[in-house]
Amino acid sequence: MPSPLAELWLRGVAANPAAPSDVLLRLLHPAARPAWTVLCQERALPADVVDAVIGHPARAVRRAFARNRHATSAQRGRLVGDPDGFVRADLAAGPRPRLGRVEALPADVIETLLTGQDDDGHDQLVTAPEVAQELAFSGQIPMSFHREMWAHRNPVLRVQAAGGWLWLTPGQRRALLTDPDPAVRDAARKHSRILIPAAMEAELPDTDCHHRSLLLVNYAVSRKVAAACLADGRDLWSLADNRHTPADVVARLAGHPDPRVRERVAARADLDPSLLEELGKDADDTVRTRARVHPLPRTWAQRQALDGVVGRTAEEIGPVDELRVEPDTGWYSACAVSASPLLRRVAATCPGLPPDLVQRLADDPDPQVRYLLAYNHPLAPAETVLDAFLATPRQRPYLLTLPQLPRTGLHHLLDHEDPDVRELAAADATLDRPPVHLIADADAKVRRAAAANPLLPLDLIATLLDRPETAEGAAANAGLSTERLHELLDRASLPRTAAE
């Protein structure tokens, strides 16, 4: 009969960074099912174990690996041909939890998932369109792929490219409208209506709903629609935001009593200089700031980048996703040396900022700038990333994924009041002495990290393995030998063979 601690040992061994392939392969046996999530989803795996996982007969194993944020996209992409729709859907949905920008899937995997077809001879619990929809919102399609879809050799993808009509150049739109494939031409004609004011007027719902808001924010606006909105005092924020709103309507909105509407006007990229000067004297501080902070000339892409940081703290913003149309790095560089903290915050979200400006922002007097730099730039100094970890608890799960976050030299944090910080320090393998006192910490995460610290003497680890409150952490201790790990699995009554 297995020990009552068996499940804890299984999960601990599954997480053990020093466990070799022969130990990890044993955990693919059905008797080790409680450890499958830890093994297949929550850690990196050796190549031979990846092979075994991808070919495993249990769907739960393959689904867990499809969600593994520690695996490379090429490894996860091997599941694109999996016979199980749930596995393909998990691959398309991306790693879980989603923390920051996601590594893009290989182009051939993206194409397969976006163009998949259902087998009409079988009932589908997860359909090919559902899988494609999961992928579309997963962050795993790089913007470079979106930008090139209009010219893709696969007409199904050119049809989908027409759905991004607003972001296509005039030449790309003409190419789709004259495409040799009739389905592509039909899709292009359908989506070209986005820029025809009369088409929006005919389609606009009377009732408030998401579709109405979508049209009024993005599509070409007819004068009849604009006049009706002005007369009713309705949807004026959307009109002020929409780049296709006629200039005379924008001028009227600039004098609207609602400062939220005036702020949207002040942010536009097509403002007349005299109107911008007037808004720069507005009675409302938010409107004045938005008008003054971003001088003309300006672009819509720059407005979008600014929108991403205005009115929110760095902790609320977190790591910033790639924009569909990205401002050039030169603009971000100019923002980095601005006197405006808001523009410096925008600069800190740019992962391509040059090293000299990274160091400049790392020393910025505004902590929000420093935190955004920690979240978004791969060259952010280690001390900047650690400061962000200490100051912004909401972003800690993401910061823990960054190689810049210090894992050593953390002795001064061992007795920190926050258990997340003590947990980080407890795992430091370069401490002057083992963190023995944290084995009895009030927080379970801290106890687990302390029990897994390889500085602990082996006789103490052996004792911790037999205590429910520390068994899992101790089994994850990299100081355990391969022989000792096998013995633990034997004590858990796990067969010496892997899945059959």
Secondary structure, 3 states (H helix, E strand, C coil): CCCCCHHHHHHHHHHCCCCCHHHHHHCCCHHHHHHHHHHHHCCCCCHHHHHHHHCCCCHHHHHHHHCCCCCCHHHHHHHHHCCCHHHHHHHHHCCCCCCCCCCCCCHHHHHHHHCCCCCCCCCCCCCHHHHHHHHHCCCCCCHHHHHHHHHCCCHHHHHHHHHHHHHCCHHHHHHHHCCCCHHHHHHHHHHHHHHCHHHHHHHCCCCCCHHHHHHHHHCCCCHHHHHHHHHHCCCHHHHHHCCCCCHHHHHHHCCCCCHHHHHHHHCCCCCCHHHHHHHCCCCCHHHHHHHHHCCCCCCHHHHHHHHCCCCCCHHHHCCCCCCCCCCCHHHHHHHHCCCCHHHHHHHHCCCCCCHHHHHHHHCCCCHHHHHHHHHHCCCCCHHHHHHHHHHCHHHHHHHCCCCCCCCCCCHHHCCCCCHHHHHHHHCCCCCCCCCHHHHHCCCHHHHHHHHCCCCCCHHHHHHHCCCCCCHHHHHCCCCCCHHHHHHHHHHCCCCCCCCC
